């Protein structure tokens, strides 16, 4: 997609890909939730020889999302707020993202929205978000105080799980940014909770791949770009090796659970490594004949099914847009209205931001939704 050209067709395509990315990620998250903590054998025993083939009850009902989707929503909210605050001259997106993640952290311990907080914006007033949905410990501890983790002084330096990667697809939606800047921002924001290079570089890889897809690249080309950019980063080897394994697996036999299992289970056998979840997601997106098949592959294994499902869904949604997503699954998806609302607001900000706010004019309604404070 050519940047700077925002005709009607370009805007519609961009909005469809944003919707696809966010809805696809949430669908993969919800599909993977019933598989959390189960081996492939246990999944087959519980759901039949093909394992999970569609939405199943988890966390109380079918279609319910986890903390991966909650944090993805707040990532988008933070990115919009960062662009709105640019008018003030206070341009430091990692700080705006950190504030967004602190708003998420409040949903994990407060009973409901704090109406006294006028700077919360609309998302933090969504009551359905005030629920704990299997958040990773590193996210809870990383955002337990106001201290901003950085690459020099990251939070949780040993945390290498995929929770930071699972929330990072929205950085790739910054279509007007150069890939190097997308990588840098996503890595800096991942280090706010996940200090291990495997975790925050996996998050950066997700963002760069989505960025390429949004711009119209093929998935293979987007992965190759990520490999090139990651190669200059200290500690990149586990992540670049994982991406190379995913690419190689495409040519090694027919797609199936065994191939995904080999990618998704880390050397310790606990399936908690971000690079392994990334490899499984990329492989499943590469071999998928359609979105449902890709998502089924991405969650039926003994690794991190939630992260792999969310990441694969984000990739397929960015690649094909919202119309490729299974309507029957979307109908049951928790938070679908909020996801759509946020996606459309993001598209509006990226394409028509100057008409909504500037150093001299502003839409009061927009600033009530996305306060500058």
C-alpha positions as CSV (number, residue, x, y, z in Angstrom):
1,X,0.0,0.0,0.0
2,X,1.4,3.3,-1.0
3,X,1.7,5.7,2.0
4,X,0.5,9.2,1.7
5,X,-2.2,8.2,-0.8
6,X,-5.5,8.1,1.0
7,X,-8.2,7.9,-1.6
8,X,-11.4,6.1,-0.9
9,X,-10.2,2.7,-2.1
10,X,-7.0,3.0,0.0
11,X,-8.8,4.0,3.1
12,X,-11.3,1.1,2.8
13,X,-8.5,-1.4,2.2
14,X,-6.5,0.0,5.2
15,X,-9.6,-0.2,7.4
16,X,-10.4,-3.7,6.3
17,X,-6.8,-4.8,7.1
18,X,-6.9,-3.1,10.5
19,X,-10.2,-4.8,11.4
20,X,-8.8,-8.1,10.1
21,X,-5.7,-7.8,12.2
22,X,-7.5,-7.0,15.5
23,X,-10.5,-9.4,14.9
24,X,-8.2,-12.2,13.6
25,X,-6.0,-11.9,16.7
26,X,-9.0,-12.0,19.0
27,X,-10.4,-15.0,17.2
28,X,-7.1,-16.9,17.5
29,X,-6.9,-16.0,21.2
30,X,-10.5,-17.2,21.9
31,X,-10.0,-20.4,19.9
32,X,-6.7,-21.1,21.7
33,X,-8.1,-20.5,25.2
34,X,-9.7,-23.9,25.7
35,X,-6.3,-25.5,24.7
36,X,-4.3,-23.6,27.3
37,X,-2.1,-26.0,29.3
38,X,-3.2,-29.1,27.3
39,X,-0.9,-31.4,25.3
40,X,-1.9,-32.4,21.8
41,X,-2.9,-35.9,23.1
42,X,-5.1,-34.3,25.8
43,X,-6.7,-32.0,23.2
44,X,-7.5,-35.0,21.0
45,X,-8.9,-36.9,23.9
46,X,-11.2,-33.9,24.9
47,X,-12.3,-32.8,21.4
48,X,-11.8,-35.7,19.1
49,X,-9.0,-36.9,16.8
50,X,-8.8,-33.5,15.1
51,X,-8.6,-31.6,18.3
52,X,-10.2,-28.2,18.5
53,X,-12.0,-27.6,15.2
54,X,-14.0,-24.5,16.2
55,X,-14.8,-22.3,19.2
56,X,-15.2,-24.2,22.5
57,X,-16.1,-23.0,26.0
58,X,-13.3,-21.5,28.0
59,X,-13.3,-19.0,30.9
60,X,-17.1,-19.3,31.1
61,X,-18.3,-19.4,27.6
62,X,-17.5,-19.8,23.9
63,X,-15.7,-17.0,22.2
64,X,-14.3,-15.4,25.4
65,X,-11.0,-13.7,25.0
66,X,-8.0,-13.6,27.3
67,X,-5.5,-11.0,28.5
68,X,-3.8,-11.2,25.1
69,X,-6.8,-9.4,23.5
70,X,-7.3,-7.0,26.4
71,X,-3.7,-5.8,26.1
72,X,-4.0,-5.6,22.3
73,X,-6.9,-3.3,22.7
74,X,-5.0,-1.1,25.1
75,X,-2.0,-1.1,22.7
76,X,-4.2,0.4,20.0
77,X,-5.6,2.9,22.4
78,X,-2.1,3.9,23.4
79,X,-1.0,4.4,19.8
80,X,-4.0,6.6,19.0
81,X,-3.3,8.6,22.2
82,X,0.3,9.0,21.2
83,X,-0.6,10.6,17.9
84,X,-3.2,12.8,19.5
85,X,-0.6,14.0,22.1
86,X,1.9,14.9,19.3
87,X,0.1,18.2,19.0
88,X,1.3,19.2,22.4
89,X,4.9,18.7,21.5
90,X,5.2,15.9,24.0
91,X,6.2,13.2,21.5
92,X,7.3,10.0,23.3
93,X,5.2,7.1,22.2
94,X,6.7,4.6,24.7
95,X,5.3,6.7,27.6
96,X,1.9,6.8,26.0
97,X,1.9,3.1,25.5
98,X,3.0,2.6,29.1
99,X,0.1,4.8,30.3
100,X,-2.2,2.6,28.3
101,X,-0.8,-0.6,29.8
102,X,-1.3,1.0,33.3
103,X,-4.9,1.5,32.4
104,X,-5.1,-2.2,31.5
105,X,-3.5,-3.0,34.8
106,X,-6.2,-1.1,36.7
107,X,-8.8,-3.4,35.0
108,X,-7.1,-6.4,36.7
109,X,-7.6,-5.2,40.2
110,X,-10.4,-2.6,40.2
111,X,-14.1,-3.6,40.4
112,X,-15.0,-1.4,37.5
113,X,-14.2,2.0,35.7
114,X,-13.2,4.9,37.9
115,X,-15.5,7.7,36.7
116,X,-13.3,10.2,38.5
117,X,-10.5,9.6,36.0
118,X,-11.4,12.0,33.2
119,X,-8.2,11.1,31.3
120,X,-9.1,7.5,30.9
121,X,-10.9,7.8,27.6
122,X,-13.7,5.5,26.4
123,X,-11.8,2.1,26.4
124,X,-11.0,2.1,30.1
125,X,-14.8,2.6,30.8
126,X,-15.7,-0.7,29.1
127,X,-16.9,-2.7,32.0
128,X,-16.4,-6.1,30.3
129,X,-12.7,-5.5,30.4
130,X,-12.6,-5.5,34.2
131,X,-11.9,-9.2,34.5
132,X,-8.8,-11.3,34.9
133,X,-8.4,-13.5,31.8
134,X,-5.3,-15.6,32.5
135,X,-2.7,-12.7,32.4
136,X,0.9,-13.7,32.3
137,X,2.8,-12.9,35.6
138,X,5.3,-10.7,33.7
139,X,2.4,-8.4,32.5
140,X,1.0,-8.1,36.0
141,X,4.4,-7.3,37.6
142,X,5.6,-5.2,34.7
143,X,2.7,-2.8,35.1
144,X,2.3,-3.1,38.9
145,X,3.9,0.4,39.4
146,X,4.5,3.6,37.5
147,X,8.2,2.8,36.6
148,X,8.7,2.7,32.9
149,X,10.8,-0.3,31.8
150,X,13.3,0.4,29.1
151,X,15.7,-1.6,27.0
152,X,18.6,-0.4,29.2
153,X,16.6,-1.2,32.4
154,X,13.8,-3.6,31.4
155,X,11.2,-5.1,33.6
156,X,11.4,-8.9,34.2
157,X,14.7,-9.5,32.4
158,X,14.3,-13.2,32.5
159,X,10.7,-13.3,31.1
160,X,10.7,-14.9,27.7
161,X,7.1,-15.9,27.2
162,X,4.9,-14.7,24.3
163,X,2.6,-12.3,26.1
164,X,4.4,-9.2,24.9
165,X,4.5,-10.6,21.3
166,X,0.7,-11.4,21.5
167,X,-0.1,-7.7,22.1
168,X,2.3,-6.2,19.6
169,X,0.5,-6.7,16.2
170,X,-1.0,-3.1,16.4
171,X,2.5,-1.6,16.1
172,X,2.6,-3.0,12.5
173,X,-0.5,-0.9,11.7
174,X,1.6,2.2,11.7
175,X,1.7,2.1,7.9
176,X,3.2,5.6,7.5
177,X,6.3,4.7,9.7
178,X,9.4,3.1,8.4
179,X,9.9,-0.6,9.4
180,X,13.0,0.2,11.5
181,X,11.0,2.7,13.6
182,X,8.1,0.2,14.0
183,X,10.6,-2.4,15.2
184,X,12.2,0.0,17.7
185,X,8.9,1.1,19.2
186,X,7.5,-2.4,19.5
187,X,10.7,-3.7,21.1
188,X,10.9,-0.7,23.6
189,X,7.2,-1.2,24.6
190,X,7.6,-5.0,25.0
191,X,10.6,-4.4,27.4
192,X,8.2,-2.6,29.7
193,X,7.1,-6.1,30.9
194,X,9.3,-8.6,29.2
195,X,13.0,-7.9,29.4
196,X,14.5,-11.0,27.8
197,X,15.6,-10.4,24.2
198,X,13.7,-13.5,23.0
199,X,10.5,-12.0,24.2
200,X,10.9,-8.4,23.1
201,X,12.5,-9.2,19.8
202,X,9.7,-11.7,19.0
203,X,7.3,-8.8,19.7
204,X,9.3,-6.7,17.2
205,X,9.2,-9.4,14.6
206,X,5.4,-9.6,14.9
207,X,5.1,-5.8,14.4
208,X,7.5,-5.8,11.3
209,X,5.7,-8.7,9.7
210,X,2.3,-7.2,10.2
211,X,3.6,-3.8,8.9
212,X,4.8,-5.5,5.7
213,X,1.4,-7.2,5.2
214,X,-0.5,-4.0,5.7
215,X,1.7,-2.4,3.1
216,X,0.9,-5.1,0.6
217,X,3.9,-7.5,0.9
218,X,3.5,-11.2,0.7
219,X,3.9,-13.1,4.0
220,X,7.2,-14.6,2.9
221,X,8.6,-11.1,2.0
222,X,7.4,-9.7,5.3
223,X,9.2,-12.4,7.2
224,X,12.4,-11.9,5.2
225,X,12.3,-8.2,6.0
226,X,11.9,-9.0,9.7
227,X,14.9,-11.4,9.5
228,X,17.0,-8.6,7.9
229,X,16.1,-6.1,10.6
230,X,16.4,-8.5,13.5
231,X,19.9,-9.7,12.4
232,X,21.5,-6.4,13.7
233,X,20.0,-6.8,17.2
234,X,21.8,-8.3,20.1
235,X,20.3,-11.6,21.2
236,X,18.4,-12.1,18.0
237,X,19.5,-15.7,17.3
238,X,16.6,-17.6,19.0
239,X,14.1,-15.4,17.2
240,X,15.7,-15.5,13.7
241,X,16.4,-19.2,14.1
242,X,12.7,-19.7,14.9
243,X,11.6,-17.8,11.9
244,X,14.0,-19.8,9.7
245,X,12.6,-23.0,11.1
246,X,9.1,-21.9,10.2
247,X,10.1,-21.1,6.6
248,X,11.9,-24.4,6.3
249,X,9.0,-26.4,7.7
250,X,6.8,-25.2,4.8
251,X,8.7,-27.3,2.4
252,X,9.0,-30.4,4.6
253,X,5.8,-32.4,4.0
254,X,2.1,-31.7,4.3
255,X,0.9,-29.3,6.9
256,X,-0.3,-30.9,10.1
257,X,-0.3,-30.9,13.9
258,X,3.0,-32.8,14.1
259,X,4.8,-30.0,12.2
260,X,3.3,-27.4,14.4
261,X,4.1,-29.4,17.5
262,X,7.8,-29.5,16.5
263,X,7.9,-25.7,16.2
264,X,5.7,-24.8,19.1
265,X,7.3,-26.9,21.9
266,X,10.5,-25.4,23.2
267,X,13.6,-27.3,24.2
268,X,12.4,-27.5,27.8
269,X,9.2,-29.0,26.6
270,X,6.9,-26.4,28.3
271,X,6.0,-24.4,25.3
272,X,6.5,-21.0,27.0
273,X,9.1,-19.5,24.7
274,X,8.0,-16.5,22.6
275,X,10.1,-17.5,19.6
276,X,8.4,-20.9,19.5
277,X,5.0,-19.4,19.5
278,X,6.1,-17.0,16.8
279,X,7.4,-19.8,14.7
280,X,4.2,-21.8,15.0
281,X,2.1,-18.8,14.1
282,X,4.2,-17.9,11.0
283,X,4.2,-21.5,9.8
284,X,0.4,-21.9,10.2
285,X,-0.2,-18.6,8.4
286,X,2.1,-19.6,5.5
287,X,0.5,-23.0,4.9
288,X,-3.1,-22.0,5.6
289,X,-5.6,-22.5,2.8
290,X,-8.0,-20.2,4.6
291,X,-8.3,-18.5,7.9
292,X,-10.2,-21.2,9.8
293,X,-7.7,-23.9,8.8
294,X,-4.7,-21.7,9.8
295,X,-6.2,-21.0,13.2
296,X,-7.0,-24.6,13.8
297,X,-3.4,-25.6,13.1
298,X,-2.2,-22.7,15.3
299,X,-3.9,-23.9,18.5
300,X,-3.7,-27.7,18.3
301,X,-0.4,-28.4,20.0
302,X,1.2,-28.6,23.4
303,X,2.8,-25.1,23.3
304,X,1.3,-21.7,23.9
305,X,-2.0,-22.1,22.0
306,X,-3.3,-18.7,23.0
307,X,-0.3,-16.8,21.8
308,X,0.2,-18.9,18.6
309,X,-3.5,-18.5,17.8
310,X,-3.6,-14.8,18.4
311,X,-0.4,-14.2,16.3
312,X,-1.6,-16.4,13.5
313,X,-4.9,-14.7,13.5
314,X,-3.3,-11.3,13.3
315,X,-1.1,-12.3,10.4
316,X,-3.9,-13.8,8.4
317,X,-6.2,-10.9,9.2
318,X,-3.6,-8.4,8.1
319,X,-3.0,-10.4,4.9
320,X,-6.6,-11.0,3.9
321,X,-8.7,-8.4,5.7
322,X,-11.8,-8.8,7.8
323,X,-13.9,-10.4,5.0
324,X,-11.8,-13.5,5.1
325,X,-12.6,-14.2,8.8
326,X,-15.2,-16.9,9.6
327,X,-18.5,-15.1,10.3
328,X,-19.9,-17.8,12.6
329,X,-16.8,-17.5,14.9
330,X,-17.1,-13.7,14.8
331,X,-20.7,-13.9,15.9
332,X,-19.7,-15.4,19.2
333,X,-16.6,-13.3,19.8
334,X,-16.5,-11.4,23.0
335,X,-15.8,-7.7,22.7
336,X,-16.4,-7.6,18.9
337,X,-18.1,-4.3,19.0
338,X,-15.2,-2.7,20.9
339,X,-12.6,-4.2,18.6
340,X,-14.4,-2.8,15.6
341,X,-14.9,0.6,17.2
342,X,-11.2,0.8,18.1
343,X,-10.1,-0.4,14.6
344,X,-12.2,2.2,12.9
345,X,-10.9,4.9,15.2
346,X,-7.3,3.9,14.5
347,X,-8.0,4.1,10.8
348,X,-9.6,7.5,11.2
349,X,-6.6,8.8,13.2
350,X,-4.0,7.5,10.8
351,X,-5.8,8.8,7.7
352,X,-7.5,12.0,8.9
353,X,-5.9,12.9,12.1
354,X,-5.2,16.5,11.2
355,X,-8.9,17.2,10.7
356,X,-9.6,15.8,14.1
357,X,-6.9,17.6,16.1
358,X,-4.0,20.0,15.5
359,X,-2.1,22.6,17.4
360,X,-4.9,25.1,16.7
361,X,-8.1,23.1,16.3
362,X,-9.6,20.0,17.9
363,X,-12.8,17.9,17.9
364,X,-14.1,17.9,21.4
365,X,-15.7,14.5,20.9
366,X,-12.4,13.0,19.7
367,X,-10.4,14.4,22.6
368,X,-13.0,13.1,25.0
369,X,-12.4,9.6,23.6
370,X,-8.6,10.0,23.4
371,X,-7.6,12.6,25.9
372,X,-4.2,14.3,25.6
373,X,-3.5,13.9,29.3
